[in-house]
Amino acid sequence: MKFSSRKDYLFTSIIMAMCLLLVSIIGFTVVNSKSINSVLFPIIITFLVLVFLIWIFLDTNYEISKTHVKYFSGPIRGKIEVNKIRKIISGKTLWVGLKPATAKHGLILKYNKFDEIYISPETNEKFISEILKINPDIEIIKH
């Protein structure tokens, strides 16, 4: 089953502000440059960062299969074995670590011995119910 990532106001505002800033930088550089060759490299780098941010914003989602939870967030992709997930903390935000997410108050998946990942599916409850169908031994903690 596939889940889109929830996009909250804070994340959307940050992405929009960063995109506006990067477009402004590109525009200012082009208008004020005497030679396009001298600013071509900075423009390309700024444009690539802009594309990267938009890619993450538009392409963050999760998929539960019979054996794995797969996550996709722009170029960041991976999978976790469902039977290795020990605990899911719902409604809490992880500020440090691997975060293929676009909203606060998502899910922290704790797996293996010390690994954890933060995701923000459209609905936390539906994601939890689907994963419990595969592995009912996962401990659920709600905040």
C-alpha positions as CSV (number, residue, x, y, z in Angstrom):
1,M,0.0,0.0,0.0
2,K,1.3,3.4,-0.9
3,F,1.1,6.5,1.3
4,S,1.8,10.1,0.4
5,S,3.6,12.3,2.8
6,R,1.6,14.9,4.6
7,K,2.8,18.5,4.0
8,D,2.3,20.9,6.8
9,Y,2.3,24.7,6.8
10,L,5.8,25.0,8.3
11,F,7.5,22.8,5.8
12,T,5.6,24.3,2.9
13,S,6.5,27.8,4.0
14,I,10.2,27.0,4.4
15,I,10.3,25.3,0.9
16,M,8.5,28.2,-0.7
17,A,10.7,30.8,1.0
18,M,13.9,28.9,-0.1
19,C,12.6,28.6,-3.7
20,L,11.8,32.3,-3.8
21,L,15.2,33.2,-2.4
22,L,17.0,31.0,-4.9
23,V,15.0,32.3,-7.9
24,S,15.7,35.8,-6.6
25,I,19.4,35.0,-6.4
26,I,19.4,33.6,-10.0
27,G,17.5,36.7,-11.3
28,F,19.7,39.2,-9.5
29,T,22.9,37.4,-10.7
30,V,21.7,37.4,-14.3
31,V,20.5,41.1,-14.3
32,N,23.7,42.4,-12.6
33,S,26.3,40.3,-14.5
34,K,28.3,41.8,-17.3
35,S,29.1,38.5,-18.7
36,I,27.0,35.4,-18.5
37,N,30.1,33.2,-18.6
38,S,31.4,34.6,-15.3
39,V,28.2,33.6,-13.4
40,L,27.2,30.5,-15.2
41,F,28.6,28.1,-12.6
42,P,26.9,29.8,-9.6
43,I,23.6,29.9,-11.6
44,I,23.8,26.2,-12.4
45,I,24.6,25.3,-8.7
46,T,21.7,27.5,-7.5
47,F,19.3,26.0,-10.0
48,L,20.3,22.4,-9.0
49,V,19.6,23.2,-5.4
50,L,16.2,24.6,-6.4
51,V,15.4,21.5,-8.4
52,F,16.5,19.3,-5.4
53,L,14.2,21.1,-3.0
54,I,11.2,20.9,-5.4
55,W,12.0,17.2,-6.0
56,I,11.9,16.4,-2.2
57,F,8.7,18.5,-1.8
58,L,6.8,16.7,-4.6
59,D,8.2,13.2,-4.4
60,T,8.1,12.1,-0.7
61,N,6.0,9.0,-0.1
62,Y,6.1,5.6,1.6
63,E,5.1,2.1,0.5
64,I,4.3,-0.9,2.7
65,S,4.8,-4.3,1.1
66,K,4.6,-7.7,2.8
67,T,8.3,-7.6,3.8
68,H,9.4,-3.9,3.7
69,V,8.6,-0.3,4.4
70,K,10.0,1.7,1.5
71,Y,10.6,5.4,1.7
72,F,11.2,7.9,-1.1
73,S,12.1,11.5,-0.7
74,G,13.7,13.0,-3.8
75,P,17.0,11.2,-4.2
76,I,16.8,9.8,-0.6
77,R,15.4,6.2,-0.9
78,G,15.6,3.1,1.2
79,K,13.8,0.3,2.8
80,I,13.3,-1.3,6.2
81,E,12.3,-4.8,6.9
82,V,8.9,-4.9,8.6
83,N,9.9,-7.7,11.0
84,K,12.9,-5.6,12.2
85,I,10.6,-2.7,13.3
86,R,10.4,-2.8,17.2
87,K,8.5,0.3,18.0
88,I,6.5,3.1,16.4
89,I,6.1,6.4,18.2
90,S,3.1,8.3,16.8
91,G,2.6,12.1,17.0
92,K,6.1,13.1,17.9
93,T,8.7,14.9,15.7
94,L,12.2,13.8,15.3
95,W,14.4,16.8,14.7
96,V,17.8,15.1,14.1
97,G,18.5,12.0,12.0
98,L,17.1,10.5,8.8
99,K,13.8,12.4,8.0
100,P,12.2,11.6,4.6
101,A,9.2,13.6,5.8
102,T,7.4,16.9,5.0
103,A,5.4,17.5,8.2
104,K,5.6,17.5,12.0
105,H,3.8,15.1,14.3
106,G,4.5,12.0,12.2
107,L,5.9,8.6,13.1
108,I,9.2,7.5,14.4
109,L,10.0,4.0,13.4
110,K,12.6,2.3,15.6
111,Y,14.2,-0.8,14.0
112,N,17.2,-3.0,14.5
113,K,18.9,-2.2,17.8
114,F,19.5,1.5,17.6
115,D,18.2,2.7,14.2
116,E,15.3,5.1,13.8
117,I,13.7,7.0,11.0
118,Y,11.1,9.8,10.9
119,I,8.2,9.7,8.4
120,S,5.0,11.7,8.0
121,P,2.4,9.7,6.1
122,E,-0.9,11.3,5.2
123,T,-2.6,9.6,8.2
124,N,-0.6,8.1,11.0
125,E,-3.4,5.8,12.1
126,K,-3.9,4.2,8.7
127,F,-0.2,3.6,8.3
128,I,0.0,2.0,11.7
129,S,-3.0,-0.2,11.1
130,E,-1.5,-1.4,7.8
131,I,1.9,-2.2,9.3
132,L,0.3,-4.0,12.2
133,K,-1.5,-6.4,9.8
134,I,2.0,-7.6,8.7
135,N,3.8,-7.4,12.1
136,P,1.4,-7.3,15.1
137,D,4.3,-7.5,17.5
138,I,5.3,-3.8,16.9
139,E,4.9,-1.7,20.1
140,I,2.9,1.5,19.4
141,I,3.4,4.6,21.6
142,K,1.1,7.6,21.1
143,H,2.0,11.1,22.1
